Amino acid sequence: MTERPPGTMPPPPSPLAGLAGLVLLGLLLFGLLQPPSPEKPLPAGALFPRRALVGEEVRLGIGALDPGRVRVSVEGVEARVVARRPGEVRFLVPEVPGGPRRVRAEGSPAVEAVLGVLGQVVRDEALLFLPKGASLRLPEGFGVLEARDLGPCGGRLYRVSVGGLPLGLALEHLAAQDAAYRADPESLWSLDALDPAQALGAKALWERGFRGRGVAVAVLDTGVGEHPLLEGRRLPGADLVDGDALPEDAFPGGHGTGVAGLVLAVAPEARVLPVRVCDAKGVCRASRVVQGVCYALERGPRPLVLNLSLGGDTPVEALEAILRQALSEGVPVVAAAGNQGKEGPAHYPAAWDLTGLLAVGALDEGLEAPAPFSTWGGYVDLAAPGEGLPCPAPGGGMASCRGTSFAAPLAAGALALLLEARPGLSPEAYARLLQEAARPLPFPKEAVGAGALDLARVPLN
């Protein structure tokens, strides 16, 4: 039987939830100005576009500063300047969190501005709110994906495709169509949960350029559904329940989709290989799990990590042998420790004594103690966050996930970073690196293993 987190994940929030706050925030922070002419340098301190994704190009008016010498930073992080001319420079938004961020051009005097960095958003869509009585006009290449009358709220809300433009520029073009229009990103909000990457110290590796590039993580689960956060990161997989090549997530509220999203929250440039071995009721037959591991070993690109957020109390020797083979081939394996609490039975496959297999328990929201549901056992190797985790749900929404099912993929994502940063080691060596770097906790090894997973403490040389 599959490991199922305590409680049921809530359904994805309505795309219209919080609309009034979203529109008001857009009004207060960004205003509605016509796009300036590209031929004229911007006034000192002006930005175009005024909102942009990380990596997108932004123009900054610098006034009388020497464009050949000016340096630009966003929230203290240096930005790459890609073009310079009198009165203006163009820079690429560096890796900073979403939200209003301070831009500074060094000089005497310095020039400062506020850029709306677009964080967790749908990259190729926008929201357009039209007040009652306004007619719709879209720039060339844009298209309507969905339209909703807002009833007592008044007006009409459109979800539109942006024609392949950079999102920040697309928002400017939409707002410029009519002074009454309100153009906003399609934000992917969560339930005020923690940031898994921050909690694990993953950003220490990101800053050194390691983001899981080139590594695949096989998610043997309920399938992996469509979600903007997974776009471009899902490899073709297999559905071993229905016997086809469409491993969509049929579990109510999603399970495998959340697992895949948490892998990518830690290793955003890794790829996920979806292998559906669990049915819509959450039952994972051992025969399918065995087939799933073999499928991943045969079809999965290398380097590869296996994530098993499933298990039960009855071991299956065939699966143990197959996982031993995977480890011998240099493929690390991560398994969830179980959700049966301190007195619960051993949870397989996590409980097998396989060198290089990482059995992962769950921490509570304070990250200082084991979660009450996390199974104790001498096989537990590490603990990772397991409550209040923001994870994607099939169809585009977000949910709050809890359970060792969702602690395990954080460790799988950590391994993906290490496989890129320190290639060629054995699964045993990677497991040892994570255990030796774990943050000690004042609890028995049976509860938290070596301690809390902490990538910031892992040596990279």
C-alpha positions in Angstrom: 0.0 0.0 0.0 1.3 3.4 -0.8 2.4 5.7 1.9 -0.3 8.4 2.1 0.3 11.6 4.0 -2.0 12.3 7.0 -5.0 14.2 6.0 -6.0 15.1 2.4 -4.4 17.8 0.4 -6.9 20.6 -0.2 -8.2 21.2 -3.7 -6.4 23.8 -5.8 -7.5 27.4 -5.1 -9.8 29.0 -7.5 -8.0 31.1 -10.1 -10.2 34.0 -9.1 -9.5 33.8 -5.3 -7.9 37.0 -4.0 -8.6 38.8 -7.2 -9.4 42.1 -5.5 -6.1 42.0 -3.6 -4.2 41.1 -6.7 -5.7 44.0 -8.7 -5.2 46.5 -5.8 -1.6 45.4 -5.4 -0.9 46.0 -9.1 -2.4 49.5 -8.8 -0.5 50.4 -5.7 2.9 49.1 -6.7 3.2 49.6 -10.4 0.7 52.1 -11.7 -0.5 52.2 -15.3 1.9 54.2 -17.6 2.1 54.1 -21.3 5.3 52.3 -22.6 7.9 54.9 -23.4 9.4 55.2 -26.8 12.4 52.9 -27.2 14.2 55.7 -29.1 14.3 58.0 -26.1 16.5 57.3 -23.0 14.3 56.8 -19.9 14.3 59.5 -17.2 16.7 58.8 -14.4 15.3 56.2 -12.1 12.7 54.9 -14.6 12.4 51.3 -15.6 11.0 49.5 -18.6 9.4 47.1 -18.2 8.6 47.8 -14.5 8.0 44.1 -13.9 10.2 41.3 -15.2 11.1 37.6 -14.7 14.6 36.6 -13.6 16.8 36.6 -16.7 14.6 39.1 -18.6 16.1 42.4 -20.0 15.2 45.7 -18.3 16.0 49.3 -19.3 17.1 51.7 -16.6 17.4 55.5 -16.9 20.7 56.6 -15.3 20.6 60.3 -16.0 24.1 61.9 -16.1 25.9 58.8 -14.9 28.7 57.5 -17.1 27.1 54.5 -18.9 30.5 52.9 -19.6 31.3 52.6 -15.9 27.9 52.2 -14.2 27.2 49.0 -12.2 23.7 47.8 -11.5 22.4 45.7 -8.7 19.0 44.3 -7.7 18.5 43.9 -4.0 22.2 43.9 -3.6 22.9 41.2 -6.2 24.9 42.4 -9.2 23.1 42.4 -12.5 24.7 41.8 -15.9 24.6 44.9 -18.0 24.1 44.0 -21.6 23.9 47.4 -23.3 24.9 50.9 -22.5 24.2 54.3 -24.0 24.1 57.9 -22.7 21.3 58.2 -20.2 20.4 54.5 -20.1 21.6 50.9 -19.5 20.0 47.6 -20.1 20.5 44.7 -17.6 19.3 41.2 -17.0 17.4 40.5 -13.8 19.6 38.4 -11.5 18.5 35.5 -9.3 16.5 37.3 -6.6 13.2 36.5 -4.9 9.9 37.7 -6.4 8.3 40.9 -5.3 9.2 44.6 -5.3 13.1 44.8 -5.3 15.4 47.7 -5.1 17.5 48.5 -8.2 20.6 50.6 -7.7 23.0 52.1 -10.3 26.2 53.0 -8.6 27.4 56.6 -9.1 27.5 60.0 -7.7 24.7 60.4 -6.9 23.4 56.8 -7.2 20.2 56.2 -9.2 17.6 54.0 -7.5 14.3 52.4 -8.6 11.9 49.6 -7.6 11.5 46.7 -10.0 8.6 44.2 -9.6 10.4 40.9 -9.9 8.0 38.2 -11.1 8.6 35.1 -9.0 6.2 32.1 -8.9 4.1 33.0 -11.9 2.9 31.4 -15.1 5.6 32.5 -17.5 3.6 32.6 -20.8 0.2 33.9 -19.5 -1.2 37.1 -18.0 -4.4 38.2 -16.3 -6.3 41.2 -17.8 -9.1 42.8 -15.8 -11.5 45.0 -17.7 -14.0 47.2 -15.7 -17.7 47.0 -16.6 -18.3 48.5 -20.0 -14.8 48.3 -21.3 -14.2 46.4 -24.6 -11.4 44.0 -25.1 -8.4 44.8 -27.3 -5.3 42.7 -27.4 -1.9 43.3 -29.0 -1.1 41.2 -32.0 -0.2 37.6 -31.2 -2.0 37.6 -27.9 -5.0 35.2 -27.4 -7.8 34.6 -24.9 -7.4 31.4 -23.0 -10.3 32.0 -20.6 -12.9 34.7 -19.9 -15.0 35.1 -16.7 -17.7 37.6 -15.7 -17.0 38.6 -12.1 -20.6 39.0 -11.1 -20.9 41.2 -8.0 -17.3 42.2 -8.3 -18.1 43.9 -11.7 -16.1 43.7 -14.9 -14.5 40.8 -16.6 -11.4 38.8 -16.1 -9.4 37.3 -19.0 -6.6 34.8 -18.9 -4.5 35.5 -22.0 -1.5 34.0 -23.8 1.3 36.5 -24.3 2.4 35.6 -27.8 5.9 34.4 -26.8 7.0 37.8 -25.5 9.0 38.2 -22.3 6.4 38.4 -19.6 7.4 41.8 -18.3 7.2 43.3 -21.7 3.9 41.6 -22.4 2.4 43.1 -19.3 3.4 46.6 -20.4 1.8 46.0 -23.8 -1.4 44.9 -22.3 -1.6 47.8 -19.9 -0.9 50.2 -22.8 -4.0 49.1 -24.7 -6.3 51.2 -22.5 -5.9 53.3 -19.4 -8.8 51.3 -17.8 -7.0 47.9 -18.2 -5.4 46.2 -15.3 -2.7 43.7 -16.4 -1.2 41.3 -13.9 0.9 38.1 -13.8 -0.9 34.8 -13.1 0.7 34.4 -9.7 1.0 30.8 -8.3 0.3 31.5 -4.7 0.8 28.9 -1.9 -0.6 28.6 1.6 2.1 30.7 3.3 4.3 27.6 3.6 8.0 27.5 4.0 10.5 27.7 1.1 11.9 24.2 0.8 15.1 25.3 -1.0 15.7 27.9 1.7 15.1 25.4 4.5 17.6 23.0 3.0 20.4 25.5 2.2 20.0 24.7 -1.5 20.6 28.3 -2.5 24.3 27.9 -1.4 24.7 25.5 -4.3 22.6 27.6 -6.6 24.9 30.6 -6.1 27.8 28.4 -7.3 25.9 27.5 -10.4 24.6 24.1 -9.4 20.9 23.6 -10.0 20.6 20.0 -11.0 21.3 20.6 -14.7 21.6 17.3 -16.7 20.3 15.1 -13.8 17.0 13.1 -14.0 14.9 12.0 -11.0 12.6 9.1 -11.6 9.4 9.7 -9.6 7.7 6.3 -9.0 4.3 7.4 -7.8 0.7 8.1 -8.8 1.9 9.8 -12.0 2.8 13.4 -12.6 0.2 15.9 -13.9 0.4 19.0 -15.9 1.4 22.1 -14.0 3.2 25.4 -15.0 5.9 24.8 -12.4 6.8 21.5 -14.1 6.6 22.8 -17.7 9.6 21.7 -19.8 11.0 19.6 -16.9 8.9 16.4 -17.4 10.5 13.6 -19.5 8.3 11.1 -21.4 7.4 8.4 -19.0 5.2 5.4 -18.6 1.9 4.4 -16.9 2.3 0.9 -15.6 -1.2 0.9 -14.1 -3.1 1.6 -17.3 -0.3 0.2 -19.6 0.2 3.3 -21.7 2.7 6.2 -22.1 0.6 8.8 -20.4 1.5 8.8 -16.7 -0.9 11.5 -15.6 -1.7 11.8 -11.8 -5.1 10.3 -11.1 -4.8 10.4 -7.3 -7.4 12.9 -5.8 -5.6 16.1 -5.2 -2.4 14.7 -6.7 0.5 12.9 -5.0 3.1 12.3 -7.6 2.7 15.8 -9.0 3.5 17.2 -5.6 6.5 15.0 -5.2 7.8 16.0 -8.6 7.3 19.7 -7.8 9.3 19.4 -4.6 12.2 17.7 -6.4 12.3 20.7 -8.7 11.9 23.2 -5.8 15.4 22.0 -4.7 16.9 21.2 -8.1 15.1 23.6 -10.5 17.1 22.5 -13.6 16.8 18.8 -13.1 14.3 16.8 -15.1 11.6 14.4 -13.8 10.9 11.0 -15.2 7.3 10.1 -14.3 6.6 6.4 -13.8 3.1 5.7 -12.6 3.1 2.6 -10.4 0.2 3.6 -8.0 -3.5 3.7 -9.0 -6.1 6.4 -8.3 -6.8 5.0 -4.9 -3.2 5.2 -3.9 -2.5 1.5 -4.1 1.0 0.6 -5.4 1.3 -3.0 -6.2 4.8 -4.3 -5.6 4.8 -5.9 -9.1 4.4 -2.4 -10.6 7.0 -0.9 -8.4 9.5 -3.6 -9.6 8.6 -2.9 -13.2 8.9 0.8 -12.6 12.4 0.6 -11.2 13.4 -1.6 -14.2 11.8 0.9 -16.6 13.7 3.8 -15.0 17.0 1.9 -15.2 16.4 1.0 -18.8 14.9 4.3 -20.1 16.1 6.9 -17.7 19.0 9.2 -18.8 22.1 9.3 -16.6 22.9 10.6 -14.1 19.7 9.3 -12.5 18.1 9.3 -9.0 15.2 7.1 -8.0 12.5 8.5 -5.6 10.1 6.1 -3.9 7.6 8.1 -1.8 5.7 4.9 -1.1 6.0 1.7 0.9 4.4 -0.7 3.4 5.1 -3.1 6.2 5.7 -6.2 4.1 9.1 -6.5 2.3 9.3 -7.9 -1.2 12.7 -9.6 -1.9 12.5 -9.0 -5.7 12.3 -5.3 -5.2 15.1 -5.4 -2.7 17.3 -7.1 -5.3 16.3 -4.7 -8.0 17.2 -1.7 -5.8 20.5 -3.3 -4.9 21.2 -3.6 -8.6 20.3 0.1 -9.2 22.7 1.1 -6.4 25.4 -1.1 -7.9 24.9 0.7 -11.2 25.6 4.1 -9.5 21.9 5.2 -9.2 21.1 6.7 -5.8 17.8 5.7 -4.2 15.6 7.8 -1.9 12.7 6.3 0.1 10.2 7.7 2.5 10.6 6.5 6.1 6.8 6.1 6.7 3.9 7.9 8.4 3.1 5.5 11.2 4.7 7.5 14.0 7.1 6.5 16.8 5.6 3.1 17.4 4.9 2.3 13.8 6.2 -0.8 11.9 9.2 -0.7 9.7 8.4 0.8 6.3 9.8 -0.9 3.2 11.6 -0.1 0.9 13.1 2.5 3.3 13.9 -0.1 6.0 16.1 -2.3 3.9 19.8 -2.2 4.8 21.1 -1.2 1.3 24.3 0.8 1.2 23.6 4.1 -0.5 19.8 4.0 0.0 18.6 7.1 1.8 15.6 6.7 4.2 14.2 10.1 4.9 12.0 11.0 7.9 10.0 14.2 8.3 10.6 17.3 10.4 7.7 19.4 11.8 7.1 23.0 10.7 9.7 24.4 13.1 12.4 22.2 11.5 13.8 21.4 14.9 11.9 18.2 15.8 10.5 15.1 14.1 7.0 15.4 12.8 4.6 13.4 15.0 3.6 11.1 12.2 7.2 10.3 11.0 8.0 6.7 11.6 11.0 5.9 13.9 13.5 3.2 13.1 17.1 2.4 13.1 17.0 2.6 9.3 16.2 6.4 9.2 19.2 8.2 7.7 18.2 11.8 7.5 15.2 14.1 8.2 13.9 16.8 5.9 10.9 19.3 6.1 7.7 17.3 6.0 4.9 19.8 7.0 3.5 22.9 5.4 5.3 22.2 2.1 4.0 24.2 -1.0 3.6 21.7 -3.8 1.8 21.7 -7.2 -1.4 19.9 -7.7 -2.7 18.6 -11.1 -4.4 21.2 -13.1 -2.3 24.2 -12.1 -3.2 24.8 -8.5 -1.1 24.6 -5.3 -1.6 22.6 -2.2 0.0 22.3 1.3 1.6 18.9 1.6 2.7 16.9 4.6 4.2 13.5 5.1 7.5 11.6 4.6 6.3 11.2 1.0 7.1 14.9 0.6 10.3 14.9 2.7 11.8 12.3 0.5 11.8 14.3 -2.8 13.6 17.1 -1.1 16.5 14.7 -0.5 16.2 13.5 -4.1 16.5 17.1 -5.3 19.5 17.5 -3.0 21.1 14.4 -4.6 20.4 15.9 -8.1 22.4 19.0 -7.0 25.3 16.9 -5.8 25.4 14.7 -8.9 26.0 17.9 -10.9 28.4 19.5 -8.4 30.4 16.4 -7.7 29.9 13.9 -10.5 31.2 10.4 -10.5 30.8 9.4 -6.9 29.0 6.3 -5.7 25.5 6.3 -4.1 27.2 5.4 -0.8 29.5 8.5 -1.1 26.6 10.8 -1.9 24.6 9.5 1.0 27.6 9.9 3.3 28.1 13.5 2.2 24.6 14.4 3.1 24.7 12.5 6.4 28.0 14.0 7.5 26.8 17.5 6.7 23.4 17.1 8.4 22.5 19.6 11.1 22.5 17.7 14.5 19.2 17.6 16.3 18.6 16.6 20.0 16.6 13.5 19.1 17.5 9.8 18.8 18.9 8.6 15.6 15.8 6.4 15.2 13.8 9.6 14.8 16.0 11.9 12.6 18.9 9.8 11.5 22.1 11.9 11.2 19.9 15.1 11.6 18.3 17.7 9.4 19.3 17.8 5.7 21.5 20.9 5.2 23.1 21.4 1.8 24.9 24.6 2.9 27.2 22.4 5.0 28.1 20.0 2.2 31.8 20.3 1.0 32.0 20.7 -2.8 35.7 19.9 -3.2 
